[in-house]
């Protein structure tokens, strides 16, 4: 028997869709493993978020509003998770495959002498044995890994890979998740101080979690079209703006928006590549997207080989018109 | 100050890779081995610090790779690292995250360190978890995803990349830092650097020399690869050339409608 623990990444109580994807998957896994589904919410805003999480089919939601979690980097969160995992015994920890999720995962693997698999897009359970499916080598290979020699397994899960089913499962279960305060792990001192938190750009929606990504490349010619052209389209689609390495290297956007090798890997249901040729180093960061649409003035670009639709034309003429159509459709629907 | 940079060798990310459906292994033919690109940024950050701090600051590369990758490791020396330690030991092959971190930690402790700098991810396995696990095994603070690394008055200060900007984090030394490509483009080895690298020391070591006992490699791993396959192929889609922007937009809009994405 193993329990399942979901680590909830959030900022001041605001979380992302992946959290609810994890909460849904935790129920399925816990049932298959004969354990309970737990979640951990820490820091400023934890209590309110725990209430929201009660709509999901979890058994216990552990919370703490310990200010140390927001004052010091990583360590307090790792301590809370370690203490809970030790307390519960053999368990599987689910985290989002984001920068922060991977940071916590690596630390926790060291603490718990746990197996770790990352960027997982599917989880199978066969006779109590877990199989984690994940793309490796930039998507050129699909691997399946199991855990062994350990009571603990840590899985970072790719956003948008798992289905979201709140209410239905909750009702089927009949009762509601308990919210329990966590006790602060004793005897700890923290040294990595978060001195400043600086906002750059909008950042309302994480690139990795966005249901649609509108990415721009060299074809945009400068920083302005990211704001004036791509942002309105991304907003209309409820998505986020990304970029190719060429655009990040040119300083048009921060590196945090870069998709591909040495940048982020995304797999949104919809990916729109604007003025991006689609070289291998960009392809590895987005090839697993659901539907890929490309807009490019050159019909011979590499992205044409794997995009579902390549429209050859002037992006400066097409994108504003497309934004208008999407906005109108949304307004008509509302 | 002693800086250690961890370095992995990976199949060239710029080459097209495919899995042989029969052997279920990566087809190696035509795929060069290179320094993991993320680790080149770690090395760049280390060399920038060495230039800034001067004095007796040294940069040592620690790499757990087969002996035949020696010339790839030597490129790090050509870029400016002072020396390298290679853990080339068949017993360590197929190590997982936890093992890799614990083995690297032993080699790094034996070498001595004030600051360990890691790339944020490997291009092949891409768990992004080794730096954190390494900090745990070294028993030092782990500062992650730095776009800027600075040491002043014996204290570490980084700018840590976040989804919406960055955080300024300070911490004591010794410590582990992982970096992003924000630290700056890795330098190319100069001709002088390439010539000089031939005279620099690459120390070979093994698990026995590090006093590592118990199960190692695949036997000691806490994860096991049970299947490796090729992804479903992505077919070439439609290519259309509209008369103008409005028609192009309409084509995309209808396509998204049909796919129920709007």
Interface residues (C-beta under 8 A of the other chain):
Chain A: X73 X74 X75 X98 X99 X100 X102 X103 X104 X105 X106 X107 X108 X109 X110 X111 X113 X114 X115 X116 X117 X118 X119 X131 X135 X136 X137 X138 X139 X140 X141 X142 X143 X144 X145 X146 X147 X148 X149 X150 X154 X156 X191 X192 X193 X194 X195 X196 X197 X198 X199 X200 X201 X202 X203 X206 X207 X212 X237 X249 X255 X256 X258 X261 X262 X263 X265 X269 X270 X272 X280 X281 X284 X287 X288 X290 X291 X292 X293 X295 X299 X304 X305 X306 X307 X308 X309 X310 X311 X312 X313 X314 X316 X317 X318 X319 X320 X321 X322 X324 X325 X326 X329 X330
Chain B: X11 X13 X14 X15 X16 X17 X18 X19 X26 X37 X38 X41 X96 X97 X98 X101 X120 X123 X124 X125 X126 X127 X128 X129 X130 X131 X132 X133 X134 X135 X136 X137 X141 X142 X143 X144 X145 X147 X160 X161 X162 X163 X164 X165 X166 X167 X168 X169 X170 X171 X172 X180 X181 X182 X185 X215 X220 X221 X222 X223 X224 X225 X226 X227 X228 X229 X230 X231 X234 X235 X236 X237 X238 X239 X240 X241 X242 X244 X245 X246 X248 X249 X250 X251 X252 X253 X255 X256 X257 X259 X261 X262
